Amino acid sequence: MATIALCLQTQIVAAQSWNSANQANRAARRQGNAATRKTADSTVHTNQASTYKSNSATRKAAYSDSAIANGDGKALYQQSSANRKATLQTNGAVKKDAVQSNSQSRRATAQQNRANRQNP
């Protein structure tokens, strides 16, 4: 009877051990994923602000040089539009990379946690 109780106690301790390890893995993953999202959001914001400032400066320079009055307004608009589109593409890639990184992190953590449960 004592052997069975000892065996059960050993299994309980092992289960508690891998459960704690798995909880720590999930917490670390959440923190890492949050940092990845924060970095991506910051990069996106910086890109958008930079594009806005660049387009604004170009527009102001065109007005001061009378380029708008000389019929160059269309070219200015097209350049600003191209800048915005390029920024959107860059930001899309930044967000996609963040999502893929977080997805890989989730898969790796799940795989590690499964291994912990199977081999306590």
Backbone torsions as a table, in degrees:
resi	resn	phi	psi	omega
1	MET	NA	-39.8	-179.8
2	ALA	-66.2	-33.5	179.4
3	THR	-65.6	-40.9	178.7
4	ILE	-65.0	-43.9	179.7
5	ALA	-63.0	-41.3	178.9
6	LEU	-65.0	-41.0	179.0
7	CYS	-63.4	-44.7	177.9
8	LEU	-63.6	-41.8	179.1
9	GLN	-61.9	-40.7	179.0
10	THR	-63.1	-42.1	179.0
11	GLN	-65.8	-38.9	179.1
12	ILE	-64.4	-45.2	179.5
13	VAL	-62.8	-42.1	179.2
14	ALA	-63.6	-42.7	179.4
15	ALA	-63.7	-40.8	178.0
16	GLN	-64.4	-37.0	-179.1
17	SER	-65.0	-51.5	-179.4
18	TRP	-70.3	-28.7	176.9
19	ASN	-64.4	-42.6	177.1
20	SER	-63.4	-42.7	179.1
21	ALA	-62.9	-42.3	-179.6
22	ASN	-66.1	-39.5	177.1
23	GLN	-62.9	-41.1	178.4
24	ALA	-64.6	-40.2	177.6
25	ASN	-61.1	-45.0	-179.5
26	ARG	-65.1	-41.2	179.5
27	ALA	-63.4	-42.8	178.9
28	ALA	-64.4	-40.9	178.7
29	ARG	-62.5	-44.5	179.9
30	ARG	-60.4	-43.1	179.2
31	GLN	-64.3	-43.4	178.9
32	GLY	-63.7	-43.3	179.9
33	ASN	-66.1	-38.2	178.0
34	ALA	-64.3	-40.3	178.4
35	ALA	-65.0	-39.7	178.4
36	THR	-62.9	-44.6	178.6
37	ARG	-63.4	-41.9	-179.3
38	LYS	-62.8	-43.5	178.4
39	THR	-63.1	-43.3	179.3
40	ALA	-63.3	-44.5	179.3
41	ASP	-61.8	-40.5	179.3
42	SER	-64.7	-42.7	179.0
43	THR	-63.4	-44.0	178.7
44	VAL	-60.1	-46.5	-179.5
45	HIS	-62.0	-44.5	179.3
46	THR	-60.8	-43.4	178.8
47	ASN	-62.0	-44.4	-179.5
48	GLN	-64.2	-44.1	-179.8
49	ALA	-64.0	-41.2	179.8
50	SER	-63.3	-44.0	178.7
51	THR	-63.4	-44.2	179.3
52	TYR	-60.3	-46.4	-179.1
53	LYS	-63.8	-42.3	179.7
54	SER	-63.0	-47.2	179.8
55	ASN	-64.4	-38.9	179.4
56	SER	-64.5	-44.9	179.4
57	ALA	-63.6	-41.2	178.4
58	THR	-62.9	-42.4	-179.8
59	ARG	-64.7	-44.2	179.2
60	LYS	-63.0	-42.3	178.7
61	ALA	-63.6	-39.0	179.7
62	ALA	-65.6	-39.3	177.8
63	TYR	-66.7	-41.4	-177.7
64	SER	-70.4	-28.1	178.5
65	ASP	-88.8	2.8	-177.5
66	SER	62.8	22.5	179.3
67	ALA	-65.3	-34.2	179.8
68	ILE	-64.2	-43.5	-179.1
69	ALA	-66.9	-25.8	-178.4
70	ASN	-87.8	7.5	175.5
71	GLY	91.9	12.3	179.8
72	ASP	-92.0	9.6	-178.4
73	GLY	-60.8	-38.1	-178.8
74	LYS	-64.3	-44.0	179.6
75	ALA	-63.3	-39.3	178.2
76	LEU	-63.1	-45.0	178.9
77	TYR	-61.7	-43.4	-179.1
78	GLN	-63.8	-39.4	179.0
79	GLN	-66.0	-43.6	178.7
80	SER	-62.8	-40.6	178.6
81	SER	-63.6	-43.0	178.4
82	ALA	-63.0	-39.2	177.8
83	ASN	-62.3	-43.8	179.9
84	ARG	-64.0	-42.3	179.6
85	LYS	-63.2	-42.1	178.9
86	ALA	-63.3	-39.9	178.3
87	THR	-64.6	-41.6	178.1
88	LEU	-60.9	-41.5	179.3
89	GLN	-65.4	-44.0	178.7
90	THR	-61.6	-45.9	-179.1
91	ASN	-65.7	-35.5	175.5
92	GLY	-61.3	-41.6	178.6
93	ALA	-66.4	-39.7	178.7
94	VAL	-61.7	-46.6	-179.7
95	LYS	-65.1	-41.2	-179.9
96	LYS	-62.2	-43.0	177.9
97	ASP	-61.1	-41.1	179.7
98	ALA	-64.0	-43.7	179.7
99	VAL	-63.5	-43.9	179.7
100	GLN	-64.4	-41.2	178.8
101	SER	-61.9	-45.0	180.0
102	ASN	-67.0	-36.1	178.0
103	SER	-64.8	-43.5	177.4
104	GLN	-62.7	-38.9	178.8
105	SER	-63.0	-43.4	178.4
106	ARG	-62.2	-44.1	-179.6
107	ARG	-63.7	-43.6	-179.2
108	ALA	-64.3	-41.2	179.1
109	THR	-65.7	-42.8	179.1
110	ALA	-62.0	-41.8	179.5
111	GLN	-63.7	-44.0	179.2
112	GLN	-64.1	-42.0	-179.2
113	ASN	-67.2	-36.3	175.1
114	ARG	-62.8	-43.7	179.4
115	ALA	-62.3	-39.0	178.4
116	ASN	-62.7	-40.1	-179.5
117	ARG	-69.1	-36.1	-177.1
118	GLN	-79.5	-27.2	-178.6
119	ASN	-126.1	70.6	-175.8
120	PRO	-67.7	NA	NA
